[in-house]
Amino acid sequence: MQHALRGSLVMLALIGGQAAASTSHSLGIERKQYGESIAYDMNAAGQVAAVIKEKDGTPHAVFFENGKLVKLELPGETESEAKRINDKGEIVGSSKKDQSWRAFIRNREHGVQELGTLGGSNSYGAAINNAGLAAGFSDTRNHELHAFLYTPGEELKDLGTLGGRISYASGINNPGQVVGTAMITDGSRHAFLYDKATGMRDLGTLTGRYSSATAINDHGVVVGTAEMKDRRWHAFIHDGKQMIDLGAKIGFGDSFATGINNEGHVVGVVDTQDMRLSFVWRDNKMTLHPAGKSLYLTNAINNAGQVIGASYDRGLNAATMPSNAIPFVDVGGDKILFFNVLTVLLAAGIAIFRKRLKGLFFDGRLIFRT
């Protein structure tokens, strides 16, 4: 309890008593026609890989630039998603048609190109680098799910597992290193780093049984989340030698790191039973942002220091936030600030008794179950 309260007091100290406008900025994707929009990535030119959702929840991959929205449609497609964009404007994602998902890369020269599978019916594109190498996961011929690496002009490369039946890639850097999650022999799942020279490497956990890597920068620094001995989830950063607990620096709740840039700035979210916050770990300082006036989803951070994701206002709305933004505090004087203090302390106290997590989700997808 004392540890959680200390974490909450740290958060309040980081928020301070400063008043500021909302820290997130809408990308301006029209929502009258669509129910929701989510930005997944943005390159230095301001080009965005995003998803718009119809009012019934059906997602469609889009390319967004200078206020113009381009649907990345494939013939016969019923739904699709766009996950990452590189500096050339190439987008990796997935498209569903005939009840099967297929990974794709979209570029201006060749349009939309399907990447195929590892022998099964489905594949899912998750990451792309500036050389056009892509990573994701696919069904295999024997009905397993394996991470893959795509190199232009070649067939998908099966990256294997850590001894189990399942692996999935979620990030790739410009040197071609891939990160993700893989099952080990006892059935639990660990974060991995794949390198062409050394193959798949187990990055371990933070005293618990499970971990998951979500992103990697060009220096080989990996981020993700890991289970603790008490069954909570803590964001981590792996510097190539060891897994460093970022959740301990937050001090409360379940935390999930979702992105890192080449400066080593890390973004993610913190969940308690009653509250969500986004976080930025930058220059050895942890900053927490209440999700109501900040990003509800943090999907990436680019090398320009822009955090990419979605705010929440009667639905998800594609938005960005400067990584050095000052946390929002509602204008209203000491009474409002005192109320915020009580809310945070109460939420931290309640979080101590939160039921054990039954699964880990990223953007609504169950990654693994305990």
C-alpha positions, 0 to 999 in steps of 0.5 A: 500500500505504501509503495502504491501511495508513494507512486501516486505522490510521484505522479502528482509531483510530476503533474504538479500544479501547472495548468495547460491545455489538453496535451493531445492533438486530433489529427482531424480525421472526419468522424461523422461518417466513421465511428472511431479512428486510431493512429498507429504510426507517423513518420517524420514527414507527417504521413500516418498509418491509421485505422478508421472504424465504421459505426458497427466496429468494422476497421479499415486501413488508411493512409493519412497525409495533409488532411487527406484520407486514402483507404488501402482497399484490396479487391474483395476486402471486408476489413483491414488494419494498418500498423506501421509506416516507414520513412518512405511512406510504405505501410504494413498491415493486414486485410481480411477477405474470404474469412482469411487475413493476409499481411500486406505492404502498401507503397506508391510504386506497387500499390498494395502487395500481399505478403503470403503466409507460412503455409497456413491460411492467415498472416498478419503484418505488424512492423516495417523498416526503412529498407522495406523489411517487414515482420508479423506472424502467420499460420503454418502448415501444421496449424501453429502460429509463428513470427515471420520476417519478410525481405523484398523479393523473398518468401516469408522467413519462419522465425521459429519459437522458443520451444513452444508452438507459438510466436508473433513479431511486433517490431523491427528496427532498421538493422533488421532485428525483430522483437515479439513474444514466443512460447517456451517449453513449459507453455508460458511466453517470453519476450524475444529478440531475433537477430540474423546472426544469433537467431531468436533470443529469450529476453526473460521476465521480471520475476513472473512467468510471462513477458512480451516485447512490443518495439525496438529502436535502431540501437537494439533497445527493446520495450514491452511488458512483463509479469511480476511475482504478484501477477501485476504487469510492469513496463520494461526496457531491455538495454541488451544486457538486462530487463529494467523495470519501468513499472517500478518507476511508476509505482502503481497500476499495471503498465505496458510500454508500447513504443521507443524511438532512437533517443530512447524515449519510451511511451505506454499506458498505465491502468488501474481499476478506475483510471487510465494514464499514458506515460512517457519515459524521457531523459531519465524522467517519468511523466504521467498524463491523465487519459481524459486530456491526453492519449488513451492509446499510445501506439508509437513514438517517432524520432521527432518526439511525437507520440502517436495513438488516440484520445477518447471523446465519445469514442477513439479519435486519432491523435498525437502528443509531443513527448515533452508535453506538460501534463494537463491539470484542469483549471479550477484552483486548489479545490480541483487540484485537491480533488485530483489528489484524492482521486489518484490516492483512492485509485492507487489504494483500490488498485492494491486489491484488484483481481489478478489479470486473466490476460494481456491485451494490446489494442483489444487483442488477447496476446496470452492467457495466464 
